[in-house]
Amino acid sequence: MGSNSKTQRVFANRQGEVTLVCPNCSNAKSINIAKYRSAEIQIQARCGCGYIFEIDDIRNNLRKFYRKKTNLNGTYLRVRDETKGVMKVVDLSYTGIRFKMEKEDDIETGEILGVRFILNNEKKTEVNTSVVVKNKQGYLIGAEFCNSQAYEMELIDYLLLY
Ligand SMILES: [Zn+2]
């Protein structure tokens, strides 16, 4: 096609394996991303045709496309007046969460909340971070992580493996 676009389609399965489609030769290549735990090291994967995938690009693609249904108990803290609420995280991605409040609360879009919940992975990772509210539908709140790097590797593991 003669395109120099670096856009890559990335598919992930539950074993931590992602399938990359080479933009140069269109061959599919599977790599196990679960082993790329050290975010500091720039790691590359090479296609048979010579094209080099940057793991950062792969991570960026996963961030955009991967979202997982969850059922995790947690709490939120309203920074505004320090009131707390009980919630259930109903889905999770690299960039944010969607949660259901246990009780009606007048949370507004743009509001910053502290959220705390524990992943049901082997390490029982506690996520304790800030989010900004993006949308609200009844008891359902969609929110983005203020610092999406804070739990990146844990989230990659969790989203792919559990
Ligand atoms: Zn290739």
Boltz pocket constraint, residues with backbone or C-beta under 6 A from the ligand:
constraints:
  - pocket:
      binder: B
      contacts: [[A, 22], [A, 23], [A, 24], [A, 25], [A, 26], [A, 27], [A, 47], [A, 48], [A, 49], [A, 50], [A, 51]]
      max_distance: 6.0
